[in-house]
Amino acid sequence: MKTIISFLRPLAPLTAVVPLLMLSACLSENPRDRIDEKEAYTSASNLYTNAVGTLYNYIGGNQQSQGLQGTYRGVYDYNTFTTDEAIIPIRGGDWYDGGFWQDLYLHTWKASDGALEDTWNYLYKVITLCNKALASLDTYRQLTTDAQYNAWTAETRALRAMFYWYAMDMWGNIPLVTSASQTLDETKQVKRSEMFNFIVSELQDAEPYLANERSNQFGNYYGRMTRPVADFILAKLMLNAEVYCDDDWTDWQRPDGSSMTFTVDGQRLNAWQACIAYCDKLEADGYQLEDSRLFNFSVNNETSRENIFTIPLDKTLYAAQFQYLFRSRHYAHGGAYGTASENGSCATIATVKAYGYKTDSVDARWTQDFYSDTVYVDGSTITLDDGSPLVYYPLEVEVNLTYSPYIRTAGARMAKYEVDRTAYNDGKNPDNDIVLFRYADVLLMRAEAKVRNGESGQADLDAIRQRVGMPSRPATLSNILAERRMELMWEGWRRNDLIRYGLFTGAYDLRPQLDGEAKAPYTIVFPIPYRARQTNTSLRQNTGY
């Protein structure tokens, strides 16, 4: 069991202090079933714990659509199973689920989809709780020193900016709510470019007051928003600035990143230069590639020098779960570990081919990221009910496998995270912290930004490939995108990447792509949920829905 130094993560959200909110309207309801604030806020320490610290309970989750990663039908699934990276095929009576997973892959989702609404509500719930925390910090400022007030306010604003970033990335034009007292009539939808500028400004304003500490490692800042975490998000924002500042994403007339300017530490830089600057700051902070790529996903990954921001997990202390290995493995595969499994998610054929599977140049990360072919546990072959060995067939994937002889065995399955043999709840409560941001991504962002800015990204690309024993290849945009797929597989970045490259088209293995031009560009963003628009009639639906 982990030795816990940080005091920020109770076993479950403190609902006695902060009420759970349903936020289709993006606004808080009247507080229910909670103790009086005067009892909750009697000192600086419990002001922090009860106003700010409880926010971290919501970064992970154990219910559908809750948490940034770890659970089903939420942020991660909408950014993964909508792409050419992975798929959950229909397997006879399994995984049809009303066509939900097929709709993700084919880009045929609807504004009335319950999971989409639940994900919207989750993100805005946390945004609203951040607004409430800021109000509490203002109301009880007399309990704090100026340094505490500035640091805790900055931490909360940066957290709110991160959740706004996820919402903006998914929906484009979204409501901006900055006050706990803001009324429905005062809540207006803003253009994506305006929201982008707000998020950048919030993070830049907060950055000087954030602790320059590692968030992924044990200590008082374990799991918290720190300056490196904010710098990583700012690098992502700058790399995607052309996308986020395009308010009509259906015409493909994006602004030029080389002509957009931003101020970073007093220097006026274009978007690519700004991305490079934030990546350079993370390098200066001492982040580096681990010798072993898989150490970052090991059971005891809290000492990683590469991970920047994680969701801390502990089977005995935290309610948050990591369900993705459980979802992917065949029933017999899970049984070999003494757990259950759901026999669902797998790599697409496009991903299998990208790794060079069954060729003379298969990427070294193939066996790190996937279970394929005959499966072994502890050196023994896993057998099926009929006594035959369990074999995964990576090239037999279809959207609907109902009539396939490979209905239960098609697809390369998720590996990458070390199996915690002492995990609880059928393996869904392990001790591996969930990796959200890591330095390998920083190097690939910097390589891409340099190439887009007319510079060489070769050194950063080479560093990623050398770590896994792969030979150098030219640092072109195409090669960098291919590298991002293999290096960041199962980490939830593929949708973000494909949109930036103009390749987010849907049904990737079923129809040819036309030189990167999307066939349904409006699906770059998701539809504003139906009930959100019913509650707030000022919200305009995104084009195409």
N, C-alpha and C positions, 0 to 999 in steps of 0.2 A: 504494500500500500504506500501511497505517496506521503511524504512529509509535507504538510501544508503550512506555509508561512503566510501567504496572502489571506486576508480575512474577508475577501470580497464575495465569495460564492457560497451562500447558504445552500442546503440540500434542495430547496424548492423556492420559487419566488415568494417574497414576503408580501402575500396578498393582504395581510392585515395592515400594511403600511401603504402599499401602492395597489389600487384596484386594477383588475383586469378590465380592459376596455374593448368594446366592439366599435370599430372605427371606419365603417363605410363612409361616414360623414367626415372622417379625419379629425374629429373633435372629441374631447373627453366628456363622459357623462358625469352626473353628480356622484361623488365618491360614495361607496357603499361598504358596509361591513369592515371598517377600519378603525384603528385607535386614533384618538385626537392627536393632531400634529404636535401639540405642546408636550405630549408624552413621548413622541418619537424623536423630537428635535430638542434635546436638552444640552448637547455638547457638540463640539466640532466633529468629534469622531462619529457619533451616531447620526449627525446631519449628513456626513459623507456616506456612511453605510446605508442609511435609509433613503436618501435622495438620489445618490449617484451610484453607489455600489450595487444596488439591486438591478440596475439597468443591464448588468453583465449576465444576469440570469437568462436573458432573452437572445443572446447571440447563438447559443445552441438551443436544442429542444428535444422533446420526446413525443410530440404529437404531430400529426400531419400538417404540413405547410408552416410549421413553427421552426425557427432557427435558420441561420444562413447555410448550414450544412448539417448532415447527419440524419435527417428525416426525409420522408417522401412528400411528393406533390408540392414542393416549395421552390425557393430560389434556385437551389442546386439542380433540381430536375428540369426546370424551365430553361436552364442554361446548358444542359447536357443532352437530354433526350430529344431536343429540338434540332440537333446538329448531326453531322456525319461522324461523330465520335462514338456514340453508343446508342443502344436501342433496347427496349423491352418488348420483344415480339409477343404476339398472341400465341399461346401454347395450348391449343385446344380450349378446354374450359378454364384455363389459367391465364390471367393477365389480359383478359378482354376489358373488364372494368368499364363497360359502357363505351368502349372505344377511346378511352382517355389517352393511353400511351400511343396508340396509333395516330391520334389527332396531333400529339406533340411532334411526332416524326414527320407527318405529312403537312404540318402547318395549317391544320383545319380546326384549330381551337376557336372558341366562341366567347363573347362577353358574358354569357350566362354561366360559364363553367365555375362550379363551386370552388375548385382548388385555386383558380386564379383570384377569385374574390378573397379566399382565405389568406393567400399570400399577400395581397394588397393590405388586408386588415392587419396582418402581422407586422408588416413594415411600418405602417402608420401608427399602430399601437406603440411601437418603440419610439417613434418620432414624438408622439404625444407625451409619452412618459419622460422623454428628454426635456420637453417644454415644461412639464410640471417640475422636474428636478431643478431647472434653471430658476423657476419662480420661487421654489423653496430656498434655494441658495440666496436669492435676493431678499426674501422675507426674513431670513434668519442670519443675515450677514454679520450681525453683531457677535455671533458665536465664533467667527473665524478671524484669522489674521488676513491681511491684504494678500499675502502670498498664497494662503490656502484658498481664498475666494477666487483669485485669478487662475490658479491651477485647476481647481475643480470645475469652474465655469468653462475653461478651455477644454477640459476633458469631455464634458457633457456636450458642448457645441461640436467637437470633433466627432463624437459618437453619432450625434444627430446627422451630421454631414455625411457620414459613412452610410447610414440607412437611407438618406435621401439619394445618395449615389446609386445604391441598388435599385431604388424605385424609379429613378430617372432612366437608368439603363434599360429597365424592363418596359416602361410605359411612355417615356418621352415627355410629353406635356402633362405635368402633374400639379396637384394643389400644393401651395406653399403655406405652411402653418408654422409660425415662429413664436407664438405666445399661448400659454395655457388658458388665457381668457379670451382668445380669439373666437368670435361667433361664426356661425355658419354663413351668415350674410357677408362676413368679412373675408371668407375663405375663397380665394380665386385661383384658378388654374393658370400656371405660367408656362411660357414656351420653354422648350428644352434648353435652348441657349441661355435663357435667363436663369434657369435652375442650375445649369453648369457653372455659370459665373458666381452664383450664390454659394455653391458648394466649395469652389476654389477659394473664394474669399474667406469663408468660415474656417477652412483648414489652415490657410495662411495666417489668419488672425490668431488662431489657437496655437499654432506651432511653437512660438517662442515661450509659451507658458507650460508646454507639455514636458514631462520628464524625458530626458534622453536615456532611457533605460530599455533593456530587452523585455518585451512583453511575453515571450514564449517560455521564459525560464523562471524557476521558482524564486520567490521573493515578494516584496510588497507590490510589485507591478505585474505580477503573473496574470496574464489574460486581459490586461488593461490597455486602453488607448494611450500610447506613448508617441513621442515624436517620430521614431522610425516608422511606426504604423501609419501615421499621417503622411509621411513622405512617400511611402509606397502608394497610397491612394492617390496622391497628387501626381506621381509618375504615371499611373494608369489614366488619370483624367487627361493629362497632357498628350499621351500617346493616342487617345481616342478623341482629342479635341475636335477634329474635323467632323466626326460622327455626331458628337454632342452639340455642336454649334450649327448643325444642319436642321432647321426647323421644318423643312419640307423634304423628308427623307424619301419621298416617292419619285423625285425627279433626278436623283443622283447628282445634283449640282452642289457638291460639298464645298465649303470654303477651303482655301489653301492653307495647310498647316504652317508653311514657311512664311506666310504673311501675317499670321495671327501672332500677337505679342503678349507676353506675360512678364511680370516682374518677379524675379526669384532672388532673394537676398540682395536686393538693390540693383540687380542686373536686368536689363530689358532683353528678353530672349523670345525666339519664335517657339512654337509648340514643341518641335522636336528637340530644340536646345534645352527647353525647360524640362522635358522628360529626362534628358541626359543628366541635367543638373541634379534632379532629385535622386536618380540612380547613383550618381557620384557620391551624394551625401550618405546613402546607405552603405556604400563601400567604405567610406571614411569612418563610419560608425563601427566597422569591424566585422560586418556580416561577410560570410565566405561560404563557398561550397564545402560541404562535408566530403570526406574521402569516400564514404559510402553513401550513394544516393538514397538507399533504402533505410538508412539510419533515421532519416527525417520522419519516417512513418512507422518506426519501431514502437514497441509497447512502452518503452521508457525514453520517449523522444524529447523530454523537457530540457535536455542539455544541448540540443542542436544549435550549432553556430549558423545554420542556414535558415531555419524557420524564423519568420518575423512576427506573424500573428497567428495564433491558434485558438481553438476552442478547448479549454482544459477539460479533460474527462477523468473521472475516477469512479470506479464501480461502486464504491462504498460511500461516496460523499456527494456526488453531483447527479442530478436527474437527467441531464442531457445524454443523448444516445448517438451512436454511430451504427446505422442500420444497413450500410451498403454492401458489406461482405455477406451478411445474412440474406439480402435480397438477391444476390447474384449466384450463389453456389447451388448446385444440384442437391436434391434432398439427401442423397447418399454421401455427398461430399461434406455437407454439414454434419451428418450423422457420424462421420469418421472423426470429427472433432468433439463429439459428444453434445452437439447442439442441433437445432433445427435449421432449415434453410427454405428459401422460397423459389429457387430455380427460375430467376427472371432475367435480370439485365446482363448484357453481353456487348462485346465490341461489334461495330458494324463491319461489313466486308471492306469498306473504304479504309477503315483504320487498320484492319488486318493486313491489307496490301501495302499500306503506308509503312508499316514496320518491316516489310520484306519477308513476311512469313512464307516458309517453304521455298525460299530462294537462297542463293549462295551469299547474299549480303543482308541477312536478317539482322535487325538492330539488336544490340545487346540488352536493351530495356524490355524486349518482348517477354522474356521469362521473369522479369521483375514485376511487370504490370499485369500479366495474364496467367491464368491456368488454361492449358490447352492440351489437346491430344490425351494420352492415357494419364490419369491423375493418380498421384501417390500421396499418402500421408504417413509420415514416420517410416518411409522406405517401403511401405506396403501398398499394393495396388488396391484402389477402392473398387468394390464389386457392387453390382446391381442385384436386384431381387432374384434374377435368373442365374446369378453366378458369373455373368460376363463382366469384364472390366468396364469401369466408367471412362468413357472417351468423349472429350469435347471436340466438336467439329467446327472450327472457326469460319470456314468458307461456306457453310450451309445455312447461313442466316437469311431469313425472310421476314417481312413485316408480319405475316400470318403463317405460322408453322403448323396449323391444325392438321393438314393433310400430308405433312412431311414425315418421312421415316425418322427424322432427327428432331421431332417435336420436343423432346426433353433434353436433347444433348447438343443442339446447334449453338454455336457461339463460344468465343473465348471469354472466360469469366474474370471478374475483377480479382486482382491480387494486390500488389503494391503495399497495402497496410499489413504489417505483421499480425498474425493471428494471436490474440491474447488467450492462451489456453485456460486462464482462470476467469475469463469474462462471465458476467452474469446475464440472465435474460436471453438465453439462446445466442449469446455472443454479441448482443446489441449494446451491452454496457461494458466495453473494454477500458483499458487504461491508456491506450494510445490517444494523445491529443490530436484533434482534427486539424489538419494543416490548411489554413486559409491563404496566407501570403508567405512566400519564401524567396530567398536570394537568387535561385536559379531563374526565376521569372524576371527578376531585376536585370540580370545579364541579358536575357533575351529581349526585354523591352529596350534596353540601351542599344543593343545591336540593331534592332529594327529602326529605332529613332535615328541612329547615326546614318544608316543607309538611306532613309527617307530625307535626311538633311544633306545628302551628297558626300557623306564620310564613309569610312570603312568600319563595319561591325565585325570584322573577322576575328579579332582577339576574343571577344565575348562569346561568339558562337563556338569557336574552337575550345574554349574552356569547358563549355557544357558537354561537348562531344568527347573530349579527352578524358573527362571524369569517368565515362562509361566505356572507354576503350574503343571509341569509334573514330575513324579517320576524318581528317579535315575535309570540308567541302565549302565551295564559295558562299560567302555571306550575301546572298541575294534575298529579296523579299520572299520569294517563293520558298527557298530553302529554310528561311527563318520560320515561316508559317508551318512548314512540315516539321521542323524541330520542336516547335511549341506543342504540336499534337503529341509527339512521343515523350517529351520531357514532362509535360503537364497533364498527361492522361489521367482521367478520373478526378481532376482537381477543380472542375467547374468553370473553365475559362473559354471553352471552345466557341460558344455563341458569341461572346464578346470579340473574339479574334476574327471569326468569319464575317461578322458585320463590318469590321474595320477593313477587311480585304474585299468587301463586296461579294461575298460568296455564301450568304445566308439564304439558301433557296428552298430547303425542305426536300424530303423524299430523295435523299442523296444517292442511294443505290438503285433508284428506280427510273431515273430519267437523266439524260446528259445535261451538263451545265454548259451555258453558252458564254464562254470566255469571261466567266465571273459575273455576268449580269444576272441578277436575281429575277426570277419569273414573277414573284409576288412581293415586291419591295415593301409593301405596307406591313408585312409580318416582321419587319425589323423591330417593331415594337408590338406589344400585346394590346388587346382592346381594354379600354377602361371598363372595369367590372360593371355589369348591369345595375346591381343594387347601389353601387356608389353613385351612379348617375341619377338613380331614382331619389336618393337622399339629398344630393346636392345637384340641383337641376342646372346650375351654371357650368357644370363640367361638360365639355365638348368631346365627343367620341373621336378617337384617332382615325385618320383617313383610311378608307378601305373596309372598315368594319360597320 
